[in-house]
């Protein structure tokens, strides 16, 4: 039986052959399971790549790893502070959203004055001929627009 040579793996194989081999695995769940178990056992194992580098390059890689750890710690702190700030402003916005919602639903009225050019007919409540009702809420399209802006 031939010895497996990882350096030669993939050499001489084109994409078509690789895809053919992978498609054969799909029908054999036992083989797929065994392959997955073998791959799971390789996770976390050293490939020897870094150890094979020049000592100065290994020192650079180690220094970069430390810098990345510091970056990750700062980023975690940033995310915590960002969440706290978002919560603070969410609470500050809430009364505004509630008031806006009440106005849109017609639950709260706002002061409105007719423009100087506009003449209000005292026989109708809304000032328009034939109008005999008071508008209690905004039309659905305006309500939908404002509700999507609030999100």
PyMOL commands that set and color helices and strands:
alter all, ss='L'
color gray80, all
select helices_A, chain A and resi 15-25+29-42+55-105+140-150
alter helices_A, ss='H'
color red, helices_A
deselect
rebuild
show_as cartoon
